[in-house]
Amino acid sequence: MKNALLVIDVQNGMFQEGNVVYIGERLLQTVKDLIGKARSTETSIFFIQHNAPAGKP
């Protein structure tokens, strides 16, 4: 079985004033920890980013 880590739409727009993600600091730490574990086990990591025009979430 092959494993991979998908990181989907973790972007600056999630942390803009007035539109902050719930417990965002903990989310970032969790994502950072998962990326570190994936790298240490040579697990593939895929970063997926939604692109919208400036000013749009």
C-alpha positions, 0 to 999 in steps of 0.5 A: 500500500502506498501512502500520501499526504494531501494538504488542501487550501491552507493559504494566507486567506484563511487568516485574514482579519475578520475571516480567521479559521477556527483555532487556526494556530493549532491547525497550522501546527498540526499541518506542520507536524504532519508534513514533518512526519511525511518527510521523515518517512519519505511519504509523498506530499501533495499541496493543492491550492484553489486560485481565486481573484485577489480579494476573493476567499 
